[in-house]
């Protein structure tokens, strides 16, 4: 089997959708001799900031001399980005071998009453198998959707991290923040510590109550680990941070004030791990934060012209982007290349971007987990603002149009969907 053939098999599993239950992944892992039980894992749940927090903690641990692996989703350009060992995407031949072993297990259970395993379940089983056999010191496992019934929630982690919670996937997770917090709180395990990023009061109350029920010690950003934001610019995010130790002024390599919250959550988790036999020098914390890379999150991919990619894909993420753009890039107006999935509150997201927009090119999102919003709907969402909007359904043509119409000294921001950001990032790499 070639790598492309394997990807075709995985793509074909998309027809089975997303099913929030642990039955199928448990059956798969049972046939694979439970690789998840061999992981020394950190579990990362939340609405926004999960991937950034993974990248920050991964960089901290590597700076401290530990070997790491991680499972995140979705990827931007290549599926191999999802499974990373020592900072490097997994080798294609290892991925193919793991897929063959997992597919043999799929064949045994595909007709069970629980239904055929999904794409994410197969990918997660592959990741657990590869990480267990590579045996890194620590594996960082990102929740795919929700928490309580997410495929990854079969592990018993050393520590759980819960990043900022907000309304997203309300059709599956519940209509309000309390409901969503209850789903995310399902990742908290009995007696296992949890690091919690800053939250709205109603979400925090749910998380703390569940931690108390589970006897899970809590490290709370803003209480047990505090920071002061000093500067958020294109040069980095600078803050002064203090937890079990005083880290002084640190530089976070990810852009935007919201990344200080994610960095603090990562440091809180690192301090918990230090108490579990993974000590880290303060210098390792600083080096890790300074070197962390997470593509597609306020990522500058071109300076002439200035082009930035950001994976903001829900109202909370768009709000963070709208706050960050003028602060980081020191300007009032931006051009946007925008595509959004149809299951998102398109009109609300457009309204948040409109005050910053000089011009918007709207396009379709390829390959998402839901259909793309029609360009006509996106264009109409900006109608009340009077902003110049152009509809170009093909993403490659939309990128060309957006760049051609960018004024001298202007800036283009690509956002609205990680799937669109990945597509545009791939196109820009080829130019």
N, C-alpha and C positions, 0 to 999 in steps of 0.2 A: 504493500500500500504506500502511495506517495503522500506527502504532506497535503497537497491540494485535494486528493481523494478523501483524506480524513476530514478536511474542512467541509467538504461536500456532505459527508455523512452527518456531521454536526449541524450544518445548516438545515438539513432535512428534518432534524429533530425539532426545529422551531414550530412545526405544525402541532406539536403536543402542548404548546403554550406554557403557562406558568401555573403550577398547582401548589398551593400553600399547605403542604402536609409533609410529614417526615417518613411516611410509610415506605415509599419507594427507595429513598436514599438509604434507609436502614437495611432494606432487603439487599440492595446492591453491595453495601459495605460488609454485610454478613458473608456474602459469597467471596469477597476480597480479603477475608480474614481481618477485618476491622483495622485498616490503616489509621483511621482517625484516633484510635486509642494509643497510638505510638507518637502522636504529635505533642510537643511542648508548645502550646499555642497561646496566642493572644487573639481574642475575638473582638472585632470592631463593628459596632452597630451605630445607627443614627440615620438622619435624613440627609443632611449635607455635611461635607467635610470628612467622610469616612476614608476616601482614597488618599487625601492629603495627609490625614493623621497616620495612616499606614506608612506613607512615604517618609514622614518625619521620624516616626519611631524606628523604622527600618534603618534610616541613616544614622540615628543615634546609636543603635545597637551595633552596627558595623563599625562605627567610629570607636566603640568600646572594645572591639576585638572579637565580637561574636559573629558566628555564621547564622545567616537568616534565609528564610524562604517566605513566599507570600502567595496568596490567592486573592485576586481582586477582579472586579468586573464593572462595566464592560471594558473591552480593549478599545483603543483608538484606531490603530491601523492593522495590527497583526494579533491573532489569537494568542500567540506566544507571550505577549505582554501580561497575560493574566496570571501565569505561573512563573515566578521569578526566583532564582536561587543566587544568593550572593550578589544581588543587584543586576543580574543578567537574565534575560528571557530564557526559558527552557529550550534546550536543543530540540530541533524538529524530530530527530530519530527517537529521543526519549518520549516525546509526546505521542508519536505514532505507536510505540510499543505499549504505552499505558492505555491508549485508546483501544487497542486490540484486546487487552485483558479486560477492560471495563465492558467492551461490547460483548464479549463472551458471557459476562454476567447478565447483561441486558437481555440477551437471547433466552436466558433461563427464566426470567421473570416478566417478560414483556406482555404475557397474556394473563398475568395475575389480576384479580379483581381490582387492585389499586390502580391499575392502568400502566401504560407504557412510560418508562422514565423520560423525563424532559431533557432538553438541551442543557439546562443549568445543572441538573442532577448528574448527568454524565460528566460534565466538565468538573464539577466539584469532586466526584469520585476519582477522576483522573488526578486532580490536584492533590488530594489526600494521599493517594498511592505514591505519587512522585515525591512528595514532601516527606512522607514516612520513610521511604527507602533512601532518600538523600541524607536524612538525619541531621538537618541543621540544628544549631543550639535552640533556636526559636522560630516558630512559624506564625506569620501574621495572616489571619483569616478574616476577610471582609464579608459581612452579611450582604446577600444579594437583594432581598426585598423583605421589609418588615423585621422580624426577629424571632418571635415565638415559634412560628411554623416555617421559618426559612430553612432551606436545605442545609446550610452550614451549622445549624443549631443542634448538631449531634455531638459536637466536641465538648470536652470538659476543660475549659481553658485555665491557665494560670491566672489570668486577669481578663476582665471584660472592659472595653472602652465604649462609652456611649457619647457620640458627638451631638452637635446641636440638632434638636428635633423641630420639625415644622410640618405643615400640611403638605402631604404628597401621597399619591396612590390612595386617595380617600375611598375609592371604590372597593379596595381590597382591605385596607387597614382601619377604616372607620372615618366618620365625618368630622371629627374634632381632634384637638391636640391631646386630650385625655385618652381617647381611644388609641391613637397612634402611640402614645407613650406606653400604654399597657402592652401593646405588641412588642415594642422595642425592649421593654423591661423583661420580657420572656427570655432574653439572653443571659440574665443574671442567674448564676448558679449557686447552689447551697455552699456557703462558706468561702466562696471564691471572691476576691476583692474586685471592686469596680471603680474605674475612674470616670467621672462625669463632667463633661464640658458645660459651660454656662447654658441655662435653660430658662424658658418661660416658667413662671411660678406653678402653673397647673401641671406642666410636664414634670418638673422637678419633684413635686409632691408624689406623683405616681412612682417615679424611679426610686425615691428614698423609701417609700412604703414597701416596695417590693424587695429592696435590698435588706430592709429590716426583717421582713418575713423569711428571707433566705439566709439570714445570718451572715450577709456578705459585707465585709468592711468597705467603707466608701472613702475615696479621695475626691474631693469636690473642688473643681477649679473655681477660684474666687474665695475659697475658705481655707483649704489645706494647701493649695498651690495658687499663689497670687502673682499677677503681673501688671505692669504699667506699660501701656503702649507709648513709645517715644516718637516713632516716625514710621509712616507707611509711604514708601515712594518706589520709583522704578529701580532704585538701588537695593531694595530689600525691605523687610519689615523688622523694625528694631524695637525691642522691649526689654524692660528690666524684670527679672523673674526670680521668685523665691518660693521654695517649698521646704522639704526637709533640710535643704541647704540653700544658701544664697548664691545664685548663678550670675548675679550682676547683669550687665547689659549684654544681650545676645542678639545676633542677627539671624532672622529666619529667611531662608532663600526663596520662599514662596511669597508672592506679592499679594497685598491687601490686608487691611486690618483684621479681617475675619480669620486670617491664617494665624494670628497670635492666639486665638482661642484653640485652634487645632494643635498648635505647638505646645500650649500649656497642657492639653489633655495627653499628648504624647509624653511629655516630661513627667506628668503625674503617674502614668503607667510605668515609665522607666523606673521611677522611685519605688513603685510596688515590686517590680521585678528585682530590684536591688535587694529588697528584703527577702527574696525567695531564692537567693543564691546566684544572682546575676549582677554583681556590683558594677557600677559605672562611675568613673571619675567625672567631676564637674566639667573638665575640659572636653570629655567625650560628648557630653550633652551639647556644649557650644559648637563643637566641630560638626556634629550631626545636623543640627538645625541650620548651620551655615552652608552645608553641602547638599541638603535634600533637594530632589528634583521630582516633580510630578507634572508631566506634560498635559497641556490642554486646560490648565487652570491659570488664568491671567498670564499665559505664556507668550512672551514676545518671540515671534517667529521671523520677523523681518523688521529692520530698522529704516530702510529706505525702499519703499514707503513703510511707515510704522503699521504693523499688523499684529494684532493680539488675538489669541484664541482663548475662550473661556467656556467651560462645560456647563454653565448655569442653565438649568432645564426645568425649574419650578419657581413659583413666586418667591420663595425665600432665597433661593440662589440668585435670582435676578435682582432682588433688593440688595443683596450683598455686592453684586457686580455694579449696580448703579451707584452705590456709595463709594466703591473702590476706584472706579474709573477716574473721576475728577481729582480724587485725592492722590492717586498714584501717578497719573500722567499729566496733572497740572494743566488741564484744559477744560473748556465748558461744553464743547460739542464734538460728537463722534459720528462717523459713518458706521452703520451696522449691516452685516450680512446675517440674516436670521432665518432659522427653520425650527419648527416646534412640532412635536408629536400631537396628534389630534386629541389625545386623552388628557391634555394639559389645559389649564385655564388661560387660553391664548390671549384673550382680551385684557385680563388682569396683568399679564406679563408685558404686553405691549404698552399698557398705560404707564408702567414703571420705567420703561426705556424712553418713552416719547420725550420727556423734558430734556434728555441728553442728546437727542438725535438731530443731526443735520440732514441726513438722508438715509433711507433704509432700502436694501435689496432683500426681498423675501424669496425663499426657495423651498424645495421639498427636502425632507430628511430621508436619506436612503438607509434601508436595513435596520430600522428601529424595532423595538418590541411591540409597537403599536403602529397603525397607519400614520403617515405624515398629515399634518393639517394642510388643507388646500391653500395654495398661495392666495387665492381670492379671499379666504377668511383672514389670513395674516394681513393682507393689504387693508381690508376693511377695518381691522382692529386699530389701525393707525389713522383711520379717516377723521375722527373728531379732532385730532391734533393738528391737521393741516400740513403734516410733514410730507415731503416728497418721497413717494414709495414706488419702487419698480418691482414687478413680478417677473422672475426668471426661474422657471421650474427646475431646470437642470443645474445641479450644484456647481459643476465645472464652469458652465457659462455664466452662472451667477457670480462666481468669484472673479472671473475676467471682467464682467461688467462693473462690479463693485470697485475693483482696482483702477479700471479705466476712468471712472468718474470721481476718483478720490482727488481732492485738490492738493496743490503743493503744500506740504507741511501738515496735511490731514492725517487722521488715524482711522483705521478700519478695525472694528471688533466683530469677530465671528462668534455667535452664541446661540442659545436656544435649545441645543441638544448635543449630548456627547457624541452621538452617531454622526451628526453633521460636522462637528469639530474634528472627529477622526478622519472623515472623508476629505475635508479641506486640508488637514495637516498632511495627508498622503499626497494630495495634489501639489501642495507647496514643496514637498520634498523632491518631487520629480522635476521641478522647474529650476 
